[in-house]
Amino acid sequence: MVAEVQKIVEQALKMPARERAEIAQRLLESLDQQMDIDVESAWQSEVDRRISELDSGRVSCIPWEEVRERLMRNSREAG
């Protein structure tokens, strides 16, 4: 990492979480200045497909707590 970048990161990490979140959000937004129409279209198609699957009953949601537990278990087993 370039020294200047390292210095900025170290300073940012000393800030309260709310301020770090604001910096992160602004940096991410700065990267999204040019929207890729093909990517946006693909994402919209995927969202529409998933909504359709939920509405039709072909798939069902899994509660976050269950998903998190599965991920944690898999992580422990893999580690």
Stockholm file with secondary structure:
# STOCKHOLM 1.0

chainA/1-79         MVAEVQKIVEQALKMPARERAEIAQRLLESLDQQMDIDVESAWQSEVDRRISELDSGRVSCIPWEEVRERLMRNSREAG
#=GR chainA/1-79 SS CCHHHHHHHHHHHTSCHHHHHHHHHHHHHHHTSSCCHHHHHHHHHHHHHHHHHHHHTSSCCCCHHHHHHHHHHHHHHHC
#=GC SS_cons        CCHHHHHHHHHHHTSCHHHHHHHHHHHHHHHTSSCCHHHHHHHHHHHHHHHHHHHHTSSCCCCHHHHHHHHHHHHHHHC
//
